Amino acid sequence: MNKTSDKLTLYIATIISAICLLVIICFTETTTIDKTYIILVLISQFLLIYGLYDYNPKIIDWIHVVIMSSLIISLLLDNLHISIVSIFVLISILVIWKINGRCIMYHSKKEEWGIFRGSEAAAYGTVLLLVVLHYIRMCDCD
């Protein structure tokens, strides 16, 4: 995370996805598993906002892992609305990566692609695969 604009981008993306999840939990039919998933994601989003505000790299790094894990776990849910939000988040990640040439949640140039060990192609490929899998799940939900 190198600039104030990185924080602002993360605040905006987090707030938009949180609002979407709140709309899902309040206005759509959700199972207990869906509600639990949404509540845990909302808690992690709150922690991310706190970590950004207080600039706590440990919290930011852990939430980074939680975000990617939750996007993978969401593939196991049958809720179409959660899949739509997940695709929105994944496409947002791709666009932000493309615009900035890095993941804006990392703290140094050395770690700009994190677990992908500097492989931009592996990062894009992984997120694109998740988008495709979510799309397939959405088509199967009908």
ChimeraX attribute file (.defattr): number of C-alpha atoms within 10 A of each C-alpha:
attribute: neighborCount
match mode: 1-to-1
recipient: residues
	/A:1	20
	/A:2	12
	/A:3	9
	/A:4	9
	/A:5	11
	/A:6	16
	/A:7	18
	/A:8	12
	/A:9	13
	/A:10	19
	/A:11	16
	/A:12	11
	/A:13	15
	/A:14	19
	/A:15	16
	/A:16	14
	/A:17	18
	/A:18	20
	/A:19	12
	/A:20	16
	/A:21	22
	/A:22	16
	/A:23	12
	/A:24	20
	/A:25	19
	/A:26	11
	/A:27	9
	/A:28	11
	/A:29	11
	/A:30	17
	/A:31	13
	/A:32	8
	/A:33	12
	/A:34	18
	/A:35	17
	/A:36	13
	/A:37	18
	/A:38	21
	/A:39	16
	/A:40	14
	/A:41	20
	/A:42	19
	/A:43	13
	/A:44	21
	/A:45	20
	/A:46	16
	/A:47	16
	/A:48	24
	/A:49	20
	/A:50	14
	/A:51	18
	/A:52	20
	/A:53	11
	/A:54	10
	/A:55	14
	/A:56	12
	/A:57	15
	/A:58	10
	/A:59	17
	/A:60	22
	/A:61	17
	/A:62	14
	/A:63	21
	/A:64	16
	/A:65	11
	/A:66	16
	/A:67	17
	/A:68	14
	/A:69	11
	/A:70	16
	/A:71	22
	/A:72	16
	/A:73	11
	/A:74	19
	/A:75	20
	/A:76	11
	/A:77	15
	/A:78	17
	/A:79	20
	/A:80	18
	/A:81	18
	/A:82	24
	/A:83	23
	/A:84	16
	/A:85	20
	/A:86	23
	/A:87	21
	/A:88	15
	/A:89	19
	/A:90	20
	/A:91	16
	/A:92	13
	/A:93	17
	/A:94	20
	/A:95	12
	/A:96	17
	/A:97	18
	/A:98	13
	/A:99	10
	/A:100	11
	/A:101	13
	/A:102	20
	/A:103	22
	/A:104	21
	/A:105	21
	/A:106	18
	/A:107	16
	/A:108	12
	/A:109	13
	/A:110	10
	/A:111	15
	/A:112	21
	/A:113	22
	/A:114	20
	/A:115	11
	/A:116	14
	/A:117	12
	/A:118	15
	/A:119	13
	/A:120	18
	/A:121	10
	/A:122	14
	/A:123	20
	/A:124	16
	/A:125	13
	/A:126	12
	/A:127	19
	/A:128	16
	/A:129	13
	/A:130	20
	/A:131	22
	/A:132	12
	/A:133	16
	/A:134	25
	/A:135	18
	/A:136	13
	/A:137	18
	/A:138	18
	/A:139	10
	/A:140	10
	/A:141	10
	/A:142	6
